[in-house]
Amino acid sequence: MANSACRSAIRLRAAASLDRIVGDVRNEDDVRTAVNAAVSAFGGIDIVVNNASAIDLSSSEQLEMKRYDLMQDINTRGTFLLSKAAIPHLREAGNPHILTLSPPLNLAPYWVGKHLGYTLSKYGMSLCTIGLAEDGIAANSLWPRTLIDTAAVRNVVGGAGQARSPRIMADAAHSILTRDPRKCTANLFIDDEVLSDEGVTDLSVYSPAGFEGDLALDIFVDPA
């Protein structure tokens, strides 16, 4: 217990000293600098979360190529690059996980064609999950069933009034990241299904206060 408390105190001091690292997930030098800083501060890497993402829901005809390139560079390439840089350290960890915020591979023509540029970039992230898992690293994706009240929803997608709190994604992520990496890998999870597996049945705590209507489904999610 004493040794465990000492290690925890060391990690807390390391976290306080590391604070944050400013960088661009598109830049390999920035990514490797961030990985090396984390290893230096904590002695290793246990978890990688691929959360960075760019969004433009324009149609194929309307989407500017510079926006297409941005989504590919941040979403698919960024996921691949950060995961690749962290893999040698994850192999040394006791409970390693890669968690990527990307959707199930819904090949319904409606979703593929509605905003093809964005779809390609997000599905590329999910393919990274499947490929990394095959490479022997515990890798999973997580996606919300409903809209989540984030800046992207408020400013781009719309529908924040019918969105759940980000806490549901945090709780689902915690559940995944505390599972046995030897058994929990290569999954494209939906948030409420993860919580259902944990015995959580009342999801009303994640809805807007006093909300009684229907929540809006997220992109790539079909009605049940």
Disulfide bonds with the S-S distance in Angstrom:
none
